[in-house]
């Protein structure tokens, strides 16, 4: 009797966890249109880093540890358009100055070697 | 389609892909832990579903300006 009740309880707990996850996805429209997903990502970017920082502060207060100075949280809602354009510009400008830079570095290297072998 | 609009579509597409793959992976993880004895296939299935849904959304978004919508018009009897 008790093992059956326990297995039923376990099934109900698992079912409610899985059902809650499915409901959360449905409520937030995470698998819906693309503009809703973009809005969710923007909201997450605004909410998650301050929440993590406050949680860290709370843990430090409770445990008495001092929180180290962490680097700024990474941006995860960057715009592909801006980064792609700036990436292309950086790559092309690097390619355009590559021959002159290579000549300059080889001259410096050769002068260094000559000085060392004197 | 102007370049700025195309850029906005790409941004939306990338954000949608990230969210859908993450959601599919998360749901797969929950189901794997609760009902499927920590097997790997629900995670792969969920991620794949999310990727497919994101791809379909992106495809529709990019093709939408070029799709023609017609309707049947009855000929008037003379």
N, CA and C atoms of all chains as a GROMACS GRO file, in nm:
protein
  588
    1UNK      N    1   0.083  -0.122   0.000
    1UNK     CA    2   0.000   0.000   0.000
    1UNK      C    3   0.085   0.126   0.000
    2UNK      N    4   0.182   0.130   0.092
    2UNK     CA    5   0.268   0.249   0.101
    2UNK      C    6   0.355   0.267  -0.024
    3UNK      N    7   0.417   0.156  -0.077
    3UNK     CA    8   0.495   0.176  -0.201
    3UNK      C    9   0.410   0.228  -0.316
    4UNK      N   10   0.284   0.182  -0.325
    4UNK     CA   11   0.199   0.230  -0.434
    4UNK      C   12   0.170   0.378  -0.419
    5UNK      N   13   0.140   0.418  -0.294
    5UNK     CA   14   0.111   0.560  -0.270
    5UNK      C   15   0.236   0.643  -0.302
    6UNK      N   16   0.352   0.590  -0.264
    6UNK     CA   17   0.477   0.663  -0.287
    6UNK      C   18   0.505   0.676  -0.437
    7UNK      N   19   0.481   0.568  -0.512
    7UNK     CA   20   0.505   0.577  -0.657
    7UNK      C   21   0.405   0.672  -0.722
    8UNK      N   22   0.281   0.671  -0.673
    8UNK     CA   23   0.181   0.765  -0.726
    8UNK      C   24   0.221   0.909  -0.696
    9UNK      N   25   0.270   0.934  -0.573
    9UNK     CA   26   0.314   1.069  -0.536
    9UNK      C   27   0.428   1.113  -0.626
   10UNK      N   28   0.522   1.020  -0.650
   10UNK     CA   29   0.638   1.052  -0.734
   10UNK      C   30   0.593   1.089  -0.876
   11UNK      N   31   0.499   1.009  -0.929
   11UNK     CA   32   0.448   1.037  -1.062
   11UNK      C   33   0.379   1.173  -1.066
   12UNK      N   34   0.302   1.206  -0.963
   12UNK     CA   35   0.232   1.334  -0.960
   12UNK      C   36   0.331   1.450  -0.953
   13UNK      N   37   0.436   1.433  -0.873
   13UNK     CA   38   0.536   1.541  -0.862
   13UNK      C   39   0.606   1.561  -0.996
   14UNK      N   40   0.647   1.450  -1.058
   14UNK     CA   41   0.714   1.462  -1.188
   14UNK      C   42   0.621   1.523  -1.292
   15UNK      N   43   0.496   1.477  -1.290
   15UNK     CA   44   0.398   1.529  -1.386
   15UNK      C   45   0.374   1.677  -1.368
   16UNK      N   46   0.369   1.721  -1.242
   16UNK     CA   47   0.345   1.865  -1.219
   16UNK      C   48   0.466   1.948  -1.259
   17UNK      N   49   0.587   1.896  -1.237
   17UNK     CA   50   0.707   1.970  -1.281
   17UNK      C   51   0.708   1.982  -1.433
   18UNK      N   52   0.684   1.870  -1.502
   18UNK     CA   53   0.685   1.873  -1.649
   18UNK      C   54   0.570   1.960  -1.702
   19UNK      N   55   0.453   1.945  -1.641
   19UNK     CA   56   0.339   2.027  -1.684
   19UNK      C   57   0.362   2.175  -1.659
   20UNK      N   58   0.426   2.208  -1.548
   20UNK     CA   59   0.459   2.348  -1.521
   20UNK      C   60   0.555   2.404  -1.623
   21UNK      N   61   0.654   2.324  -1.664
   21UNK     CA   62   0.748   2.370  -1.766
   21UNK      C   63   0.677   2.395  -1.898
   22UNK      N   64   0.588   2.303  -1.936
   22UNK     CA   65   0.513   2.318  -2.062
   22UNK      C   66   0.424   2.442  -2.054
   23UNK      N   67   0.358   2.463  -1.939
   23UNK     CA   68   0.271   2.579  -1.925
   23UNK      C   69   0.351   2.709  -1.932
   24UNK      N   70   0.469   2.708  -1.870
   24UNK     CA   71   0.554   2.827  -1.874
   24UNK      C   72   0.591   2.862  -2.017
   25UNK      N   73   0.628   2.761  -2.096
   25UNK     CA   74   0.663   2.784  -2.236
   25UNK      C   75   0.542   2.838  -2.313
   26UNK      N   76   0.425   2.782  -2.285
   26UNK     CA   77   0.303   2.826  -2.354
   26UNK      C   78   0.265   2.968  -2.314
   27UNK      N   79   0.278   2.998  -2.184
   27UNK     CA   80   0.237   3.129  -2.133
   27UNK      C   81   0.326   3.240  -2.186
   28UNK      N   82   0.457   3.214  -2.191
   28UNK     CA   83   0.552   3.314  -2.237
   28UNK      C   84   0.565   3.315  -2.389
   29UNK      N   85   0.496   3.226  -2.457
   29UNK     CA   86   0.497   3.218  -2.605
   29UNK      C   87   0.639   3.205  -2.657
   30UNK      N   88   0.718   3.118  -2.593
   30UNK     CA   89   0.856   3.101  -2.634
   30UNK      C   90   0.868   3.029  -2.767
   31UNK      N   91   0.769   2.945  -2.800
   31UNK     CA   92   0.773   2.873  -2.927
   31UNK      C   93   0.674   2.936  -3.026
   32UNK      N   94   0.650   3.064  -3.012
   32UNK     CA   95   0.553   3.132  -3.098
   32UNK      C   96   0.622   3.211  -3.206
   33UNK      N   97   0.564   3.327  -3.244
   33UNK     CA   98   0.623   3.410  -3.350
   33UNK      C   99   0.758   3.467  -3.309
   34UNK      N  100   0.835   3.507  -3.410
   34UNK     CA  101   0.974   3.548  -3.384
   34UNK      C  102   0.983   3.681  -3.310
   35UNK      N  103   0.884   3.771  -3.328
   35UNK     CA  104   0.895   3.898  -3.257
   35UNK      C  105   0.872   3.880  -3.107
   36UNK      N  106   0.788   3.781  -3.071
   36UNK     CA  107   0.769   3.752  -2.927
   36UNK      C  108   0.898   3.698  -2.868
   37UNK      N  109   0.969   3.612  -2.942
   37UNK     CA  110   1.096   3.556  -2.891
   37UNK      C  111   1.199   3.666  -2.872
   38UNK      N  112   1.201   3.760  -2.967
   38UNK     CA  113   1.296   3.871  -2.956
   38UNK      C  114   1.264   3.956  -2.833
   39UNK      N  115   1.134   3.978  -2.807
   39UNK     CA  116   1.094   4.056  -2.689
   39UNK      C  117   1.134   3.982  -2.561
   40UNK      N  118   1.117   3.850  -2.560
   40UNK     CA  119   1.154   3.771  -2.442
   40UNK      C  120   1.304   3.780  -2.417
   41UNK      N  121   1.382   3.775  -2.524
   41UNK     CA  122   1.529   3.783  -2.509
   41UNK      C  123   1.570   3.919  -2.456
   42UNK      N  124   1.504   4.024  -2.503
   42UNK     CA  125   1.536   4.159  -2.454
   42UNK      C  126   1.499   4.173  -2.307
   43UNK      N  127   1.382   4.116  -2.271
   43UNK     CA  128   1.340   4.123  -2.131
   43UNK      C  129   1.438   4.046  -2.042
   44UNK      N  130   1.484   3.930  -2.093
   44UNK     CA  131   1.579   3.849  -2.015
   44UNK      C  132   1.710   3.924  -1.997
   45UNK      N  133   1.754   3.996  -2.100
   45UNK     CA  134   1.878   4.071  -2.088
   45UNK      C  135   1.867   4.180  -1.984
   46UNK      N  136   1.746   4.239  -1.970
   46UNK     CA  137   1.728   4.344  -1.871
   46UNK      C  138   1.717   4.288  -1.730
   47UNK      N  139   1.656   4.170  -1.717
   47UNK     CA  140   1.621   4.119  -1.584
   47UNK      C  141   1.730   4.031  -1.524
   48UNK      N  142   1.793   3.947  -1.605
   48UNK     CA  143   1.882   3.843  -1.550
   48UNK      C  144   2.009   3.897  -1.482
   49UNK      N  145   2.087   3.989  -1.544
   49UNK     CA  146   2.210   4.032  -1.474
   49UNK      C  147   2.185   4.100  -1.340
   50UNK      N  148   2.087   4.194  -1.325
   50UNK     CA  149   2.063   4.249  -1.191
   50UNK      C  150   2.018   4.143  -1.091
   51UNK      N  151   1.939   4.046  -1.138
   51UNK     CA  152   1.893   3.940  -1.048
   51UNK      C  153   2.011   3.856  -0.999
   52UNK      N  154   2.103   3.826  -1.092
   52UNK     CA  155   2.220   3.748  -1.053
   52UNK      C  156   2.308   3.825  -0.955
   53UNK      N  157   2.321   3.957  -0.980
   53UNK     CA  158   2.402   4.040  -0.891
   53UNK      C  159   2.338   4.046  -0.752
   54UNK      N  160   2.206   4.061  -0.746
   54UNK     CA  161   2.138   4.066  -0.615
   54UNK      C  162   2.148   3.932  -0.544
   55UNK      N  163   2.140   3.823  -0.619
   55UNK     CA  164   2.154   3.692  -0.557
   55UNK      C  165   2.293   3.674  -0.498
   56UNK      N  166   2.394   3.723  -0.574
   56UNK     CA  167   2.531   3.717  -0.524
   56UNK      C  168   2.548   3.798  -0.397
   57UNK      N  169   2.485   3.917  -0.395
   57UNK     CA  170   2.491   4.002  -0.275
   57UNK      C  171   2.427   3.932  -0.155
   58UNK      N  172   2.312   3.865  -0.182
   58UNK     CA  173   2.239   3.797  -0.075
   58UNK      C  174   2.323   3.683  -0.017
   59UNK      N  175   2.388   3.609  -0.106
   59UNK     CA  176   2.472   3.496  -0.061
   59UNK      C  177   2.588   3.548   0.022
   60UNK      N  178   2.647   3.661  -0.022
   60UNK     CA  179   2.759   3.719   0.054
   60UNK      C  180   2.714   3.765   0.191
   61UNK      N  181   2.594   3.823   0.197
   61UNK     CA  182   2.545   3.869   0.327
   61UNK      C  183   2.518   3.752   0.420
   62UNK      N  184   2.463   3.645   0.367
   62UNK     CA  185   2.429   3.530   0.450
   62UNK      C  186   2.552   3.455   0.496
   63UNK      N  187   2.650   3.441   0.408
   63UNK     CA  188   2.767   3.360   0.442
   63UNK      C  189   2.881   3.444   0.500
   64UNK      N  190   2.875   3.574   0.481
   64UNK     CA  191   2.981   3.660   0.533
   64UNK      C  192   3.103   3.667   0.443
   65UNK      N  193   3.095   3.604   0.323
   65UNK     CA  194   3.208   3.610   0.231
   65UNK      C  195   3.206   3.742   0.155
   66UNK      N  196   3.323   3.780   0.106
   66UNK     CA  197   3.330   3.903   0.029
   66UNK      C  198   3.324   3.867  -0.119
   67UNK      N  199   3.235   3.933  -0.193
   67UNK     CA  200   3.220   3.898  -0.334
   67UNK      C  201   3.333   3.960  -0.415
   68UNK      N  202   3.402   3.882  -0.497
   68UNK     CA  203   3.508   3.942  -0.579
   68UNK      C  204   3.450   4.030  -0.688
   69UNK      N  205   3.533   4.118  -0.738
   69UNK     CA  206   3.487   4.209  -0.843
   69UNK      C  207   3.478   4.132  -0.974
   70UNK      N  208   3.358   4.096  -1.013
   70UNK     CA  209   3.343   4.017  -1.135
   70UNK      C  210   3.342   4.110  -1.256
   71UNK      N  211   3.382   4.058  -1.373
   71UNK     CA  212   3.372   4.142  -1.493
   71UNK      C  213   3.226   4.165  -1.529
   72UNK      N  214   3.202   4.260  -1.615
   72UNK     CA  215   3.064   4.293  -1.655
   72UNK      C  216   3.001   4.172  -1.725
   73UNK      N  217   2.872   4.146  -1.702
   73UNK     CA  218   2.810   4.029  -1.767
   73UNK      C  219   2.807   4.045  -1.917
   74UNK      N  220   2.820   3.935  -1.985
   74UNK     CA  221   2.826   3.940  -2.132
   74UNK      C  222   2.689   3.977  -2.188
   75UNK      N  223   2.692   4.056  -2.293
   75UNK     CA  224   2.567   4.092  -2.360
   75UNK      C  225   2.525   3.976  -2.449
   76UNK      N  226   2.405   3.929  -2.432
   76UNK     CA  227   2.363   3.818  -2.518
   76UNK      C  228   2.248   3.857  -2.609
   77UNK      N  229   2.226   3.985  -2.627
   77UNK     CA  230   2.126   4.029  -2.723
   77UNK      C  231   2.188   4.128  -2.819
   78UNK      N  232   2.309   4.094  -2.867
   78UNK     CA  233   2.376   4.189  -2.958
   78UNK      C  234   2.308   4.184  -3.094
   79UNK      N  235   2.328   4.288  -3.171
   79UNK     CA  236   2.267   4.297  -3.303
   79UNK      C  237   2.361   4.241  -3.406
   80UNK      N  238   2.313   4.138  -3.476
   80UNK     CA  239   2.398   4.071  -3.576
   80UNK      C  240   2.439   4.169  -3.684
   81UNK      N  241   2.347   4.257  -3.722
   81UNK     CA  242   2.373   4.350  -3.833
   81UNK      C  243   2.495   4.437  -3.801
   82UNK      N  244   2.498   4.496  -3.679
   82UNK     CA  245   2.609   4.586  -3.643
   82UNK      C  246   2.740   4.510  -3.631
   83UNK      N  247   2.738   4.395  -3.565
   83UNK     CA  248   2.862   4.322  -3.545
   83UNK      C  249   2.913   4.264  -3.677
   84UNK      N  250   2.820   4.221  -3.765
   84UNK     CA  251   2.864   4.169  -3.895
   84UNK      C  252   2.932   4.278  -3.975
   85UNK      N  253   2.867   4.397  -3.982
   85UNK     CA  254   2.925   4.508  -4.061
   85UNK      C  255   3.060   4.549  -4.005
   86UNK      N  256   3.070   4.562  -3.873
   86UNK     CA  257   3.198   4.605  -3.815
   86UNK      C  258   3.302   4.495  -3.831
   87UNK      N  259   3.260   4.370  -3.826
   87UNK     CA  260   3.354   4.260  -3.849
   87UNK      C  261   3.409   4.261  -3.990
   88UNK      N  262   3.320   4.284  -4.089
   88UNK     CA  263   3.365   4.291  -4.228
   88UNK      C  264   3.463   4.406  -4.247
   89UNK      N  265   3.430   4.522  -4.189
   89UNK     CA  266   3.517   4.640  -4.204
   89UNK      C  267   3.652   4.612  -4.141
   90UNK      N  268   3.654   4.550  -4.023
   90UNK     CA  269   3.780   4.520  -3.955
   90UNK      C  270   3.865   4.424  -4.037
   91UNK      N  271   3.801   4.320  -4.090
   91UNK     CA  272   3.876   4.220  -4.167
   91UNK      C  273   3.934   4.283  -4.293
   92UNK      N  274   3.853   4.363  -4.363
   92UNK     CA  275   3.900   4.424  -4.488
   92UNK      C  276   4.011   4.525  -4.463
   93UNK      N  277   4.000   4.604  -4.357
   93UNK     CA  278   4.106   4.702  -4.329
   93UNK      C  279   4.234   4.630  -4.287
   94UNK      N  280   4.220   4.518  -4.213
   94UNK     CA  281   4.339   4.440  -4.176
   94UNK      C  282   4.406   4.382  -4.300
   95UNK      N  283   4.326   4.333  -4.396
   95UNK     CA  284   4.382   4.278  -4.519
   95UNK      C  285   4.450   4.386  -4.602
   96UNK      N  286   4.395   4.507  -4.599
   96UNK     CA  287   4.452   4.613  -4.683
   96UNK      C  288   4.586   4.662  -4.628
   97UNK      N  289   4.603   4.661  -4.495
   97UNK     CA  290   4.731   4.706  -4.439
   97UNK      C  291   4.827   4.590  -4.417
   98UNK      N  292   4.786   4.468  -4.445
   98UNK     CA  293   4.871   4.352  -4.418
   98UNK      C  294   5.006   4.356  -4.492
   99UNK      N  295   5.013   4.390  -4.623
   99UNK     CA  296   5.145   4.391  -4.689
   99UNK      C  297   5.241   4.493  -4.629
  100UNK      N  298   5.192   4.614  -4.604
  100UNK     CA  299   5.282   4.717  -4.549
  100UNK      C  300   5.324   4.681  -4.407
  101UNK      N  301   5.234   4.624  -4.330
  101UNK     CA  302   5.269   4.582  -4.193
  101UNK      C  303   5.371   4.469  -4.196
  102UNK      N  304   5.352   4.376  -4.289
  102UNK     CA  305   5.445   4.263  -4.300
  102UNK      C  306   5.584   4.314  -4.337
  103UNK      N  307   5.588   4.413  -4.430
  103UNK     CA  308   5.718   4.468  -4.471
  103UNK      C  309   5.785   4.538  -4.351
  104UNK      N  310   5.706   4.614  -4.278
  104UNK     CA  311   5.760   4.689  -4.164
  104UNK      C  312   5.814   4.593  -4.057
  105UNK      N  313   5.736   4.486  -4.026
  105UNK     CA  314   5.780   4.392  -3.923
  105UNK      C  315   5.904   4.315  -3.968
  106UNK      N  316   5.908   4.281  -4.095
  106UNK     CA  317   6.026   4.207  -4.141
  106UNK      C  318   6.149   4.296  -4.137
  107UNK      N  319   6.134   4.426  -4.168
  107UNK     CA  320   6.248   4.520  -4.159
  107UNK      C  321   6.295   4.532  -4.015
  108UNK      N  322   6.201   4.544  -3.924
  108UNK     CA  323   6.238   4.556  -3.783
  108UNK      C  324   6.306   4.429  -3.735
  109UNK      N  325   6.254   4.313  -3.777
  109UNK     CA  326   6.314   4.187  -3.737
  109UNK      C  327   6.455   4.173  -3.791
  110UNK      N  328   6.474   4.214  -3.918
  110UNK     CA  329   6.606   4.206  -3.979
  110UNK      C  330   6.704   4.299  -3.911
  111UNK      N  331   6.659   4.420  -3.877
  111UNK     CA  332   6.746   4.515  -3.806
  111UNK      C  333   6.782   4.462  -3.669
  112UNK      N  334   6.687   4.397  -3.601
  112UNK     CA  335   6.712   4.340  -3.468
  112UNK      C  336   6.817   4.229  -3.477
  113UNK      N  337   6.801   4.144  -3.580
  113UNK     CA  338   6.897   4.033  -3.596
  113UNK      C  339   7.037   4.086  -3.626
  114UNK      N  340   7.046   4.189  -3.711
  114UNK     CA  341   7.176   4.248  -3.745
  114UNK      C  342   7.242   4.304  -3.622
  115UNK      N  343   7.161   4.369  -3.537
  115UNK     CA  344   7.215   4.430  -3.416
  115UNK      C  345   7.264   4.320  -3.320
  116UNK      N  346   7.192   4.209  -3.314
  116UNK     CA  347   7.229   4.103  -3.221
  116UNK      C  348   7.354   4.030  -3.267
  117UNK      N  349   7.374   4.021  -3.398
  117UNK     CA  350   7.490   3.947  -3.449
  117UNK      C  351   7.615   4.031  -3.461
  118UNK      N  352   7.608   4.162  -3.427
  118UNK     CA  353   7.727   4.249  -3.434
  118UNK      C  354   7.830   4.208  -3.332
  119UNK      N  355   1.327   4.503  -5.052
  119UNK     CA  356   1.353   4.509  -4.906
  119UNK      C  357   1.480   4.590  -4.883
  120UNK      N  358   1.473   4.693  -4.798
  120UNK     CA  359   1.590   4.777  -4.772
  120UNK      C  360   1.689   4.702  -4.684
  121UNK      N  361   1.812   4.757  -4.680
  121UNK     CA  362   1.916   4.686  -4.606
  121UNK      C  363   1.888   4.690  -4.455
  122UNK      N  364   1.832   4.800  -4.408
  122UNK     CA  365   1.806   4.808  -4.264
  122UNK      C  366   1.696   4.709  -4.225
  123UNK      N  367   1.597   4.696  -4.313
  123UNK     CA  368   1.490   4.600  -4.284
  123UNK      C  369   1.545   4.458  -4.288
  124UNK      N  370   1.634   4.433  -4.385
  124UNK     CA  371   1.697   4.300  -4.394
  124UNK      C  372   1.779   4.271  -4.268
  125UNK      N  373   1.852   4.373  -4.221
  125UNK     CA  374   1.928   4.356  -4.098
  125UNK      C  375   1.840   4.327  -3.978
  126UNK      N  376   1.725   4.397  -3.972
  126UNK     CA  377   1.631   4.372  -3.861
  126UNK      C  378   1.578   4.231  -3.868
  127UNK      N  379   1.550   4.184  -3.989
  127UNK     CA  380   1.500   4.047  -4.004
  127UNK      C  381   1.604   3.946  -3.958
  128UNK      N  382   1.730   3.969  -3.994
  128UNK     CA  383   1.835   3.879  -3.951
  128UNK      C  384   1.848   3.879  -3.799
  129UNK      N  385   1.840   3.998  -3.737
  129UNK     CA  386   1.848   4.006  -3.591
  129UNK      C  387   1.736   3.925  -3.528
  130UNK      N  388   1.615   3.944  -3.582
  130UNK     CA  389   1.499   3.873  -3.528
  130UNK      C  390   1.516   3.723  -3.544
  131UNK      N  391   1.570   3.685  -3.659
  131UNK     CA  392   1.590   3.543  -3.689
  131UNK      C  393   1.690   3.481  -3.591
  132UNK      N  394   1.801   3.550  -3.566
  132UNK     CA  395   1.902   3.496  -3.474
  132UNK      C  396   1.848   3.486  -3.333
  133UNK      N  397   1.778   3.591  -3.287
  133UNK     CA  398   1.720   3.588  -3.153
  133UNK      C  399   1.620   3.474  -3.140
  134UNK      N  400   1.536   3.459  -3.243
  134UNK     CA  401   1.436   3.353  -3.241
  134UNK      C  402   1.502   3.216  -3.236
  135UNK      N  403   1.610   3.199  -3.313
  135UNK     CA  404   1.680   3.069  -3.314
  135UNK      C  405   1.735   3.037  -3.176
  136UNK      N  406   1.798   3.136  -3.114
  136UNK     CA  407   1.856   3.114  -2.981
  136UNK      C  408   1.748   3.075  -2.880
  137UNK      N  409   1.637   3.150  -2.882
  137UNK     CA  410   1.531   3.124  -2.785
  137UNK      C  411   1.468   2.988  -2.808
  138UNK      N  412   1.442   2.954  -2.933
  138UNK     CA  413   1.372   2.828  -2.960
  138UNK      C  414   1.460   2.708  -2.932
  139UNK      N  415   1.589   2.716  -2.968
  139UNK     CA  416   1.677   2.602  -2.938
  139UNK      C  417   1.691   2.587  -2.786
  140UNK      N  418   1.706   2.698  -2.716
  140UNK     CA  419   1.715   2.692  -2.570
  140UNK      C  420   1.589   2.636  -2.506
  141UNK      N  421   1.473   2.678  -2.556
  141UNK     CA  422   1.347   2.629  -2.501
  141UNK      C  423   1.332   2.480  -2.528
  142UNK      N  424   1.362   2.438  -2.649
  142UNK     CA  425   1.353   2.296  -2.684
  142UNK      C  426   1.448   2.213  -2.599
  143UNK      N  427   1.569   2.264  -2.581
  143UNK     CA  428   1.666   2.194  -2.497
  143UNK      C  429   1.618   2.185  -2.353
  144UNK      N  430   1.562   2.298  -2.302
  144UNK     CA  431   1.512   2.299  -2.165
  144UNK      C  432   1.397   2.203  -2.144
  145UNK      N  433   1.302   2.203  -2.237
  145UNK     CA  434   1.190   2.109  -2.225
  145UNK      C  435   1.238   1.965  -2.235
  146UNK      N  436   1.332   1.941  -2.327
  146UNK     CA  437   1.388   1.807  -2.340
  146UNK      C  438   1.458   1.763  -2.212
  147UNK      N  439   1.528   1.859  -2.150
  147UNK     CA  440   1.597   1.828  -2.023
  147UNK      C  441   1.498   1.792  -1.914
  148UNK      N  442   1.389   1.870  -1.905
  148UNK     CA  443   1.287   1.842  -1.802
  148UNK      C  444   1.226   1.704  -1.824
  149UNK      N  445   1.187   1.674  -1.948
  149UNK     CA  446   1.126   1.544  -1.975
  149UNK      C  447   1.224   1.430  -1.959
  150UNK      N  448   1.351   1.456  -1.993
  150UNK     CA  449   1.452   1.351  -1.976
  150UNK      C  450   1.471   1.318  -1.829
  151UNK      N  451   1.470   1.421  -1.744
  151UNK     CA  452   1.491   1.397  -1.602
  151UNK      C  453   1.368   1.338  -1.534
  152UNK      N  454   1.248   1.372  -1.582
  152UNK     CA  455   1.128   1.327  -1.512
  152UNK      C  456   1.078   1.193  -1.562
  153UNK      N  457   1.068   1.174  -1.695
  153UNK     CA  458   1.003   1.054  -1.745
  153UNK      C  459   1.093   0.958  -1.820
  154UNK      N  460   1.206   1.004  -1.872
  154UNK     CA  461   1.282   0.918  -1.962
  154UNK      C  462   1.417   0.876  -1.907
  155UNK      N  463   1.429   0.872  -1.778
  155UNK     CA  464   1.545   0.812  -1.710
  155UNK      C  465   1.680   0.867  -1.757
  156UNK      N  466   1.685   1.000  -1.770
  156UNK     CA  467   1.809   1.071  -1.804
  156UNK      C  468   1.873   1.023  -1.934
  157UNK      N  469   1.788   0.990  -2.030
  157UNK     CA  470   1.843   0.956  -2.162
  157UNK      C  471   1.874   1.084  -2.237
  158UNK      N  472   1.952   1.070  -2.345
  158UNK     CA  473   1.994   1.189  -2.421
  158UNK      C  474   1.896   1.227  -2.531
  159UNK      N  475   1.815   1.133  -2.576
  159UNK     CA  476   1.736   1.161  -2.696
  159UNK      C  477   1.631   1.271  -2.677
  160UNK      N  478   1.570   1.289  -2.556
  160UNK     CA  479   1.476   1.403  -2.548
  160UNK      C  480   1.544   1.539  -2.567
  161UNK      N  481   1.669   1.551  -2.523
  161UNK     CA  482   1.740   1.677  -2.542
  161UNK      C  483   1.764   1.701  -2.690
  162UNK      N  484   1.810   1.597  -2.760
  162UNK     CA  485   1.836   1.612  -2.903
  162UNK      C  486   1.705   1.640  -2.977
  163UNK      N  487   1.600   1.570  -2.940
  163UNK     CA  488   1.470   1.590  -3.004
  163UNK      C  489   1.418   1.731  -2.982
  164UNK      N  490   1.426   1.779  -2.858
  164UNK     CA  491   1.377   1.914  -2.828
  164UNK      C  492   1.458   2.021  -2.899
  165UNK      N  493   1.591   2.005  -2.897
  165UNK     CA  494   1.675   2.104  -2.966
  165UNK      C  495   1.646   2.104  -3.116
  166UNK      N  496   1.631   1.985  -3.172
  166UNK     CA  497   1.601   1.975  -3.314
  166UNK      C  498   1.467   2.036  -3.350
  167UNK      N  499   1.368   2.013  -3.265
  167UNK     CA  500   1.236   2.074  -3.288
  167UNK      C  501   1.246   2.226  -3.285
  168UNK      N  502   1.317   2.278  -3.185
  168UNK     CA  503   1.334   2.423  -3.175
  168UNK      C  504   1.404   2.481  -3.295
  169UNK      N  505   1.509   2.410  -3.340
  169UNK     CA  506   1.583   2.458  -3.458
  169UNK      C  507   1.494   2.459  -3.581
  170UNK      N  508   1.416   2.352  -3.598
  170UNK     CA  509   1.326   2.346  -3.712
  170UNK      C  510   1.220   2.454  -3.711
  171UNK      N  511   1.164   2.482  -3.592
  171UNK     CA  512   1.062   2.586  -3.582
  171UNK      C  513   1.123   2.723  -3.611
  172UNK      N  514   1.244   2.746  -3.562
  172UNK     CA  515   1.310   2.874  -3.587
  172UNK      C  516   1.340   2.889  -3.736
  173UNK      N  517   1.386   2.781  -3.801
  173UNK     CA  518   1.416   2.787  -3.944
  173UNK      C  519   1.290   2.818  -4.024
  174UNK      N  520   1.180   2.754  -3.984
  174UNK     CA  521   1.054   2.778  -4.055
  174UNK      C  522   1.008   2.923  -4.038
  175UNK      N  523   1.022   2.977  -3.916
  175UNK     CA  524   0.984   3.117  -3.893
  175UNK      C  525   1.069   3.212  -3.976
  176UNK      N  526   1.200   3.184  -3.978
  176UNK     CA  527   1.292   3.270  -4.053
  176UNK      C  528   1.258   3.265  -4.202
  177UNK      N  529   1.232   3.145  -4.251
  177UNK     CA  530   1.201   3.130  -4.394
  177UNK      C  531   1.076   3.209  -4.429
  178UNK      N  532   0.974   3.200  -4.346
  178UNK     CA  533   0.850   3.273  -4.370
  178UNK      C  534   0.873   3.422  -4.364
  179UNK      N  535   0.957   3.464  -4.270
  179UNK     CA  536   0.984   3.606  -4.252
  179UNK      C  537   1.055   3.664  -4.375
  180UNK      N  538   1.151   3.590  -4.429
  180UNK     CA  539   1.225   3.641  -4.544
  180UNK      C  540   1.145   3.633  -4.672
  181UNK      N  541   1.058   3.533  -4.683
  181UNK     CA  542   0.983   3.517  -4.808
  181UNK      C  543   0.856   3.600  -4.810
  182UNK      N  544   0.812   3.649  -4.695
  182UNK     CA  545   0.681   3.715  -4.685
  182UNK      C  546   0.661   3.830  -4.783
  183UNK      N  547   0.761   3.921  -4.806
  183UNK     CA  548   0.733   4.032  -4.898
  183UNK      C  549   0.714   3.988  -5.043
  184UNK      N  550   0.767   3.869  -5.078
  184UNK     CA  551   0.764   3.827  -5.218
  184UNK      C  552   0.653   3.729  -5.249
  185UNK      N  553   0.575   3.690  -5.149
  185UNK     CA  554   0.467   3.596  -5.174
  185UNK      C  555   0.345   3.672  -5.225
  186UNK      N  556   0.283   3.618  -5.328
  186UNK     CA  557   0.163   3.682  -5.383
  186UNK      C  558   0.041   3.610  -5.330
  187UNK      N  559  -0.056   3.687  -5.284
  187UNK     CA  560  -0.179   3.626  -5.234
  187UNK      C  561  -0.291   3.658  -5.331
  188UNK      N  562  -0.348   3.555  -5.388
  188UNK     CA  563  -0.457   3.579  -5.484
  188UNK      C  564  -0.588   3.525  -5.431
  189UNK      N  565  -0.694   3.560  -5.501
  189UNK     CA  566  -0.824   3.502  -5.464
  189UNK      C  567  -0.903   3.482  -5.593
  190UNK      N  568  -0.992   3.389  -5.585
  190UNK     CA  569  -1.075   3.362  -5.702
  190UNK      C  570  -1.186   3.466  -5.711
  191UNK      N  571  -1.206   3.516  -5.833
  191UNK     CA  572  -1.313   3.614  -5.857
  191UNK      C  573  -1.406   3.552  -5.959
  192UNK      N  574  -1.533   3.551  -5.926
  192UNK     CA  575  -1.631   3.491  -6.019
  192UNK      C  576  -1.650   3.582  -6.139
  193UNK      N  577  -1.662   3.519  -6.258
  193UNK     CA  578  -1.692   3.598  -6.378
  193UNK      C  579  -1.837   3.639  -6.371
  194UNK      N  580  -1.863   3.766  -6.407
  194UNK     CA  581  -2.003   3.810  -6.406
  194UNK      C  582  -2.073   3.755  -6.529
  195UNK      N  583  -2.189   3.698  -6.507
  195UNK     CA  584  -2.263   3.641  -6.620
  195UNK      C  585  -2.326   3.754  -6.699
  196UNK      N  586  -2.308   3.746  -6.830
  196UNK     CA  587  -2.362   3.854  -6.914
  196UNK      C  588  -2.503   3.821  -6.958
   0.00000   0.00000   0.00000
